Amino acid sequence: VKPPLVTKVEITQAHEGEQDFLRRLMLQEQGRAPYTSEIRKKGTKHTGITLSAAELSAEPVEAELSKQIQLILEALNRKIAKTYKNNTALLVMFSDVIASHAPNASERIQDSVISEWQKQSTFEILYLVGSSQKIFICSPFSSL
């Protein structure tokens, strides 16, 4: 199957918003940051921000996979709500560092996300790209 001519690629991230920002800030300032625990923020830019981690905990890979699927769907729905030109592809980047270790992770993401995309999207192609390059899904054409 020959893919349609794509004239534009819209790129977005599936992320946790402020928590992801605070995690990166804590890593930059303190040299370490937990991957799954909540980051607590005190203060403001003006008064000075102090960051601390909530009690350290680990999440099962299944929980992380479910969380990433939910974040991908939220990112997808944000983009679907807007109008784009014909022949536009959508690339959604997400964290697959932990989620990729769940059994059949690619297939489960594809089953959960692609059906939603096909129901409501006007994007010609959907790319789901894991940030650690372990998961790459291209729909409607293939999954790697």
C-alpha positions in Angstrom: 0.0 0.0 0.0 1.4 3.4 -1.0 1.0 6.0 1.8 -0.8 9.2 0.9 1.1 12.3 0.2 1.6 14.0 3.5 2.2 17.8 3.4 2.4 18.5 7.1 3.4 16.6 10.3 1.9 17.8 13.5 4.0 16.8 16.5 2.9 16.5 20.2 3.9 14.8 23.4 2.0 12.6 25.8 3.2 13.8 29.2 2.2 14.6 32.7 2.4 18.4 32.4 3.8 20.1 35.4 5.1 16.9 37.0 7.3 16.2 34.0 8.6 19.7 34.1 9.3 19.5 37.8 11.0 16.1 37.4 13.4 17.5 34.8 14.0 20.6 36.9 14.8 18.4 39.9 17.2 16.3 37.9 18.9 19.4 36.6 19.2 21.0 40.0 19.9 18.0 42.3 21.4 15.5 39.8 18.7 13.0 40.5 14.9 12.6 40.4 12.5 9.7 40.8 10.8 8.4 37.7 7.4 7.6 39.1 7.1 9.4 42.5 5.3 12.7 42.7 7.5 15.8 42.8 6.5 18.4 45.4 7.1 22.1 44.7 7.2 24.9 47.3 7.7 28.5 46.5 7.6 30.5 43.3 10.1 31.6 40.7 10.2 34.9 42.5 10.7 33.5 46.0 12.7 30.5 45.0 11.4 27.0 44.2 12.2 24.1 46.4 11.6 20.6 45.1 11.3 17.3 47.0 10.1 13.9 46.1 7.2 12.2 47.7 7.8 8.8 49.3 9.7 6.8 46.8 7.6 4.0 45.2 7.7 1.7 42.3 4.8 1.1 39.8 4.2 -2.2 38.1 4.9 -2.1 34.4 1.2 -2.8 33.8 0.3 0.4 35.6 2.9 2.4 33.7 1.6 1.0 30.4 -2.0 2.0 31.3 -0.8 5.5 32.3 1.0 6.0 29.0 -2.0 4.8 27.0 -4.1 7.3 28.8 -1.6 10.1 28.2 -1.5 9.2 24.5 -5.3 9.3 24.3 -5.4 12.7 26.0 -2.8 14.1 23.6 -4.6 12.6 20.6 -7.9 14.0 21.8 -6.4 17.5 22.2 -5.2 17.4 18.6 -8.4 15.8 17.2 -10.3 18.8 18.7 -8.5 21.2 16.4 -8.8 21.6 12.6 -5.9 20.7 10.4 -5.3 20.8 6.6 -5.9 17.6 4.6 -2.9 15.3 4.2 -1.6 16.0 7.7 0.1 13.3 9.8 0.2 13.3 13.6 3.2 12.1 15.6 2.7 11.5 19.3 5.8 10.9 21.4 5.4 9.2 24.7 7.7 7.6 27.4 8.2 3.9 26.8 11.1 3.5 29.2 9.1 1.3 31.6 5.9 0.7 29.6 7.9 -1.2 26.9 8.6 -4.0 29.3 4.9 -4.9 29.7 3.9 -8.0 27.8 2.7 -7.2 24.2 3.1 -3.4 24.9 3.1 -2.4 21.3 0.0 -4.4 20.4 -1.9 -3.2 23.5 -1.1 0.5 22.7 -2.1 -0.1 19.1 -5.4 -1.8 20.1 -6.3 1.0 22.6 -5.2 4.0 20.6 -5.6 3.2 16.9 -9.3 2.3 17.2 -10.0 5.7 18.9 -7.9 7.5 16.2 -9.8 5.8 13.4 -13.2 6.7 14.8 -12.7 10.5 15.0 -9.5 11.7 13.4 -8.9 13.4 10.1 -5.2 12.8 10.3 -3.9 10.7 7.4 -1.3 8.8 9.4 -0.7 8.4 13.1 2.8 7.8 14.4 3.3 6.7 18.0 6.9 7.0 19.0 8.5 5.9 22.3 11.1 8.3 23.6 13.5 5.5 24.3 13.0 4.1 20.8 11.7 0.8 22.0 8.2 1.3 20.6 7.2 2.7 17.1 3.7 2.3 15.7 2.7 3.7 12.3 -1.0 3.5 11.4 -2.7 2.5 9.2 0.4 0.8 7.7 2.6 -1.0 10.1 3.8 -1.6 13.6 7.5 -2.2 14.5 
